[in-house]
Amino acid sequence: MLQRINQGFYPFSEFMHDALYTPGLGYYSGGRTKLGNKGDFVTAPEISPFFGKLLARLAIPLVKEGKGIMELGAGTGLLALQMLRELEAHELTPTYYNILEVSADLRERQHKLLSSELPHLIGRIHWLESLPDQLEGLIFGNEVIDALPCSLIRWEAHNIYEIGVGQKKNSLIFTDRLLTDGPLFTEAARLKSLYGLGREENYTSEIGLACLSLIKSLSKRLVSGALVFIDYGFGESEYFHSERQQGTLMCHYQQQVHSDPLFLPGQQDITSHVNFSRIYEIATQSGLNLSGYTTQAHFLVNLDILDFLKGIEPINPEAINALHGAQILLSPAEMGEIFKVIAFTTKDTALVGFNSWDLSRLL
Ligand SMILES: C[S@@+](CC[C@H](N)C(=O)[O-])C[C@H]1O[C@@H](n2cnc3c(N)ncnc32)[C@H](O)[C@@H]1O
């Protein structure tokens, strides 16, 4: 990293990439525990088994047609386990369950969990090295696209700057350079003219070109099936709201959330919220149909989480934990509202989970 700084301007997007993915040293490529109560953050499947159980309902019709599943960024493997168990409860087995996982350490943990819990299915679970040329079935990722490296931009009244990372004495500091051309400039200039960014006061936020390029690759490769992402974020006009002048960067370290991405590179997760409007544009321009966009809470309610909850009597610690986990997934003050679900399908596919509380007008 310090060597890279000495070679000239070091864009924040490259710094984020290196901090998360440098082999052996990056947050996702190193050996930190990362997920779960002993790690830096917890995700929906770690909080409640209902999450994977309900998500499996999206896969049921596709699996019945003989199609498979591909999960991006499978974390500890728990979501895969919950989904495969629920499919088995419906006497269904997908022809394959592919996992595209960037972290070698997490791949190992996923393999260990899935081979001990579902030894009879392990022959159908494959860890991919890269995206296949053609995709079909259910392709999904929970809390993955927020981790893709983003650029940090500062809009001023007359100029746009890309923020980078430099060094002063023994500390990392932010630097910047004037942006005048290229894809990042085009995107930043579009946002400036649409939302007046920097007109009154300097405005800092993120642009996630890597996320858009992944969505484009997935959309173009999907020949039959559905593409589903669950993550925190907003439609674009809310993302670039005049009151969100410091952007949405968030870091997770030992269950604490803060906004300093230069703190302990490689030891903490760095994320930004997702601009769902751009995902919508890219996926539909690539030929997919929007199947739905709603909050996580309404998505889970549409999938009948309340039926599961009705059956629970809070008479023992396990039942109380299950209710508490569901409350975290659903509550607007926790994950229910800030997390959104967006889904796209090819023409021959219909999806459940979006029959009420459609928010596509906000895209
Ligand atoms: C926040 S965790 C979410 C894990 C899991 N989906 C869950 O819900 O518990 C992010 C996951 O995405 C993986 N990941 C991060 N960047 C990735 C990338 N570029 N391609 C594939 N996986 C990635 C991480 O290694 C990790 O497994």
PDBQT file of the ligand as one rigid body, heavy atoms in Angstrom, charges set to zero:
ROOT
HETATM    1  C1  LIG A 401     -21.027  -9.352   4.143  1.00  0.00    +0.000 C 
HETATM    2  S1  LIG A 401     -20.580 -10.911   3.615  1.00  0.00    +0.000 S 
HETATM    3  C2  LIG A 401     -22.149 -11.640   3.283  1.00  0.00    +0.000 C 
HETATM    4  C3  LIG A 401     -22.102 -13.133   3.350  1.00  0.00    +0.000 C 
HETATM    5  C4  LIG A 401     -23.412 -13.882   3.111  1.00  0.00    +0.000 C 
HETATM    6  N1  LIG A 401     -23.987 -13.542   1.843  1.00  0.00    +0.000 N 
HETATM    7  C5  LIG A 401     -24.404 -13.648   4.214  1.00  0.00    +0.000 C 
HETATM    8  O1  LIG A 401     -25.470 -13.150   3.964  1.00  0.00    +0.000 OA
HETATM    9  O2  LIG A 401     -24.078 -14.003   5.349  1.00  0.00    +0.000 OA
HETATM   10  C6  LIG A 401     -19.906 -10.623   2.027  1.00  0.00    +0.000 C 
HETATM   11  C7  LIG A 401     -19.512 -11.870   1.291  1.00  0.00    +0.000 C 
HETATM   12  O3  LIG A 401     -19.182 -11.519  -0.045  1.00  0.00    +0.000 OA
HETATM   13  C8  LIG A 401     -17.894 -12.038  -0.360  1.00  0.00    +0.000 C 
HETATM   14  N2  LIG A 401     -17.345 -11.136  -1.368  1.00  0.00    +0.000 N 
HETATM   15  C9  LIG A 401     -16.861  -9.897  -1.201  1.00  0.00    +0.000 A 
HETATM   16  N3  LIG A 401     -16.481  -9.396  -2.371  1.00  0.00    +0.000 NA
HETATM   17  C10 LIG A 401     -16.779 -10.327  -3.311  1.00  0.00    +0.000 A 
HETATM   18  C11 LIG A 401     -16.623 -10.400  -4.725  1.00  0.00    +0.000 A 
HETATM   19  N4  LIG A 401     -16.060  -9.398  -5.395  1.00  0.00    +0.000 N 
HETATM   20  N5  LIG A 401     -17.024 -11.519  -5.381  1.00  0.00    +0.000 NA
HETATM   21  C12 LIG A 401     -17.577 -12.562  -4.689  1.00  0.00    +0.000 A 
HETATM   22  N6  LIG A 401     -17.730 -12.547  -3.336  1.00  0.00    +0.000 NA
HETATM   23  C13 LIG A 401     -17.330 -11.451  -2.674  1.00  0.00    +0.000 A 
HETATM   24  C14 LIG A 401     -17.191 -12.053   0.961  1.00  0.00    +0.000 C 
HETATM   25  O4  LIG A 401     -16.042 -12.852   0.990  1.00  0.00    +0.000 OA
HETATM   26  C15 LIG A 401     -18.301 -12.571   1.841  1.00  0.00    +0.000 C 
HETATM   27  O5  LIG A 401     -18.472 -13.950   1.685  1.00  0.00    +0.000 OA
ENDROOT
TORSDOF 0
